[in-house]
Amino acid sequence: MATTTIARDVHVPVDGGAKSTRRQNAERGFKAPKELTDSLQQVLVDLIELHVQGKQAHWNVVGKNFRDLHLQLDEIIDAAREFSDQVAERMRALHAVPDGRSDTVAATTTLPEYPNGEIDTAETVDLITVRLEATVGCMREVHDAVDEADPTSADILHAIIAALEQYAWMVSAENRKATAK
């Protein structure tokens, strides 16, 4: 077999060395059925849109308690970006091809459009809460089908739902009044 030297005493086959083994090969593992792929794709676009809308809110929020909300939006944005990456990579592991292109996201997201311009902190709290809850709503809507097709993907959704619901609670608390005893 022809080899090439890439470092001292390290020889790699000229063909790159990629070979099948008798062990389970990830390229022949579980392949997502279309319904699972479609469900994960919908979750993906909503998470990407949540990230983008969170940035819009972050840049344009003004008013009382600005700094705290500005920083809290950063946390949500980072989480949404991380969650979208987890979902997209899960799709790839299931031999599906995620589509996070901006035109696809804009055309297929279930989130309402975010308003343009400066927005007061109290209104921003309400707008972001609605978007967090809409993203969770999408995940809950597809959950049963995802769980039936692939419990591992459903576990990923569970963790994301828990985190986003906590963010929704924490953000919305900013505008709530204590209930009378």
PLY file of the C-alpha trace (Angstrom):
ply
format ascii 1.0
element vertex 181
property float x
property float y
property float z
element edge 180
property int vertex1
property int vertex2
end_header
0.00 0.00 0.00
1.33 3.45 -0.92
1.81 5.84 2.02
2.91 9.39 2.57
4.78 10.76 5.58
3.04 13.66 7.34
5.28 13.76 10.40
8.29 11.90 11.64
7.42 8.20 11.80
3.75 8.86 10.94
2.63 7.34 7.67
-0.88 7.80 6.25
-2.26 5.83 3.32
-2.33 7.92 0.14
-6.09 7.39 -0.12
-6.54 9.22 3.22
-6.96 6.07 5.25
-10.76 6.18 5.44
-11.93 2.61 5.59
-14.99 0.79 6.79
-14.65 -1.30 9.89
-16.66 -4.19 11.21
-17.84 -1.98 14.05
-20.95 0.12 13.66
-20.29 2.88 11.21
-22.03 6.20 11.93
-22.66 6.65 8.23
-24.90 3.58 8.34
-26.64 4.38 11.61
-30.19 5.53 12.23
-31.55 7.76 9.47
-34.23 10.26 10.37
-37.62 9.77 8.71
-39.01 12.82 6.89
-41.44 13.77 9.66
-38.59 13.85 12.19
-36.41 15.88 9.84
-39.24 18.33 9.18
-39.93 18.72 12.90
-36.29 19.34 13.77
-35.99 21.77 10.85
-38.93 23.79 12.22
-37.34 23.89 15.66
-34.04 24.93 14.07
-35.46 27.90 12.15
-37.33 29.15 15.21
-34.17 28.96 17.33
-32.19 30.83 14.66
-34.95 33.45 14.44
-35.02 33.74 18.25
-31.30 34.45 18.16
-31.65 37.09 15.42
-34.66 38.78 17.02
-32.88 38.71 20.37
-30.00 40.64 18.79
-32.45 43.17 17.34
-33.96 43.65 20.79
-30.51 43.81 22.42
-29.34 46.60 20.09
-32.49 48.69 20.34
-33.78 48.38 23.90
-33.96 51.66 25.83
-35.38 52.82 29.14
-35.56 51.90 32.78
-33.44 48.91 33.82
-31.75 48.97 30.40
-28.46 47.43 31.49
-29.95 44.38 33.22
-32.25 43.61 30.30
-29.45 44.24 27.80
-27.28 41.67 29.58
-30.14 39.21 30.02
-30.83 39.40 26.28
-27.18 38.45 25.69
-27.72 35.26 27.73
-30.82 34.36 25.73
-29.07 35.08 22.43
-26.09 32.90 23.35
-28.39 30.09 24.48
-30.52 30.26 21.30
-27.39 30.13 19.14
-26.04 27.15 21.09
-29.40 25.36 20.97
-29.70 25.88 17.21
-26.26 24.36 16.78
-27.25 21.34 18.89
-30.37 20.77 16.81
-28.52 21.20 13.49
-25.76 18.83 14.56
-28.35 16.29 15.73
-29.94 16.53 12.29
-26.56 15.83 10.67
-26.03 12.86 12.98
-29.36 11.53 11.68
-28.28 12.06 8.06
-30.56 15.05 7.57
-29.43 18.35 6.09
-30.32 21.39 8.20
-31.21 24.61 6.38
-30.36 27.73 8.32
-30.15 30.11 5.37
-31.69 33.50 6.06
-34.32 33.18 3.33
-35.39 29.79 4.67
-35.57 31.09 8.23
-37.58 34.17 7.20
-40.00 32.10 5.11
-40.63 29.31 7.62
-40.30 30.66 11.17
-43.37 30.58 13.37
-42.18 33.61 15.35
-43.88 36.95 14.75
-41.82 39.70 13.12
-39.88 41.88 15.56
-40.60 45.61 15.34
-37.99 48.04 14.05
-36.54 50.95 16.02
-35.94 51.72 19.65
-38.23 49.86 22.03
-38.84 50.58 25.70
-37.64 47.97 28.18
-41.15 47.07 29.36
-42.33 46.45 25.79
-39.11 44.56 25.01
-39.79 42.27 27.97
-43.23 41.45 26.57
-41.97 41.01 23.00
-39.14 38.67 24.03
-41.42 36.68 26.34
-43.83 36.11 23.43
-40.96 34.89 21.24
-39.56 32.59 23.91
-43.01 31.11 24.46
-43.59 30.75 20.70
-40.30 28.90 20.30
-41.24 26.57 23.15
-44.73 26.19 21.65
-43.22 24.98 18.38
-41.10 22.43 20.23
-44.06 21.20 22.27
-46.13 20.93 19.09
-43.61 18.62 17.39
-42.50 16.85 20.58
-44.69 13.74 20.43
-43.78 12.98 16.82
-40.09 13.57 17.58
-40.24 11.37 20.68
-41.93 8.56 18.78
-39.36 8.66 15.97
-36.25 9.32 18.06
-36.26 9.61 21.87
-32.69 10.92 21.81
-33.75 13.96 19.77
-36.70 14.41 22.13
-34.25 14.51 25.05
-32.47 17.41 23.36
-35.80 19.21 22.97
-36.57 18.59 26.67
-33.41 20.37 27.76
-34.01 23.29 25.40
-37.65 23.64 26.48
-36.63 23.72 30.15
-34.04 26.42 29.54
-36.27 28.60 27.36
-39.19 28.32 29.79
-36.89 29.47 32.57
-35.78 32.45 30.47
-39.44 33.29 29.72
-40.26 33.21 33.42
-37.25 35.33 34.36
-37.78 37.91 31.62
-41.53 38.20 32.14
-41.06 38.71 35.89
-39.65 42.14 35.08
-43.14 43.41 34.19
-45.16 41.45 36.75
-46.66 42.83 39.92
-46.74 40.73 43.07
-50.10 39.12 43.74
-51.91 40.27 46.86
-51.89 37.89 49.82
0 1
1 2
2 3
3 4
4 5
5 6
6 7
7 8
8 9
9 10
10 11
11 12
12 13
13 14
14 15
15 16
16 17
17 18
18 19
19 20
20 21
21 22
22 23
23 24
24 25
25 26
26 27
27 28
28 29
29 30
30 31
31 32
32 33
33 34
34 35
35 36
36 37
37 38
38 39
39 40
40 41
41 42
42 43
43 44
44 45
45 46
46 47
47 48
48 49
49 50
50 51
51 52
52 53
53 54
54 55
55 56
56 57
57 58
58 59
59 60
60 61
61 62
62 63
63 64
64 65
65 66
66 67
67 68
68 69
69 70
70 71
71 72
72 73
73 74
74 75
75 76
76 77
77 78
78 79
79 80
80 81
81 82
82 83
83 84
84 85
85 86
86 87
87 88
88 89
89 90
90 91
91 92
92 93
93 94
94 95
95 96
96 97
97 98
98 99
99 100
100 101
101 102
102 103
103 104
104 105
105 106
106 107
107 108
108 109
109 110
110 111
111 112
112 113
113 114
114 115
115 116
116 117
117 118
118 119
119 120
120 121
121 122
122 123
123 124
124 125
125 126
126 127
127 128
128 129
129 130
130 131
131 132
132 133
133 134
134 135
135 136
136 137
137 138
138 139
139 140
140 141
141 142
142 143
143 144
144 145
145 146
146 147
147 148
148 149
149 150
150 151
151 152
152 153
153 154
154 155
155 156
156 157
157 158
158 159
159 160
160 161
161 162
162 163
163 164
164 165
165 166
166 167
167 168
168 169
169 170
170 171
171 172
172 173
173 174
174 175
175 176
176 177
177 178
178 179
179 180
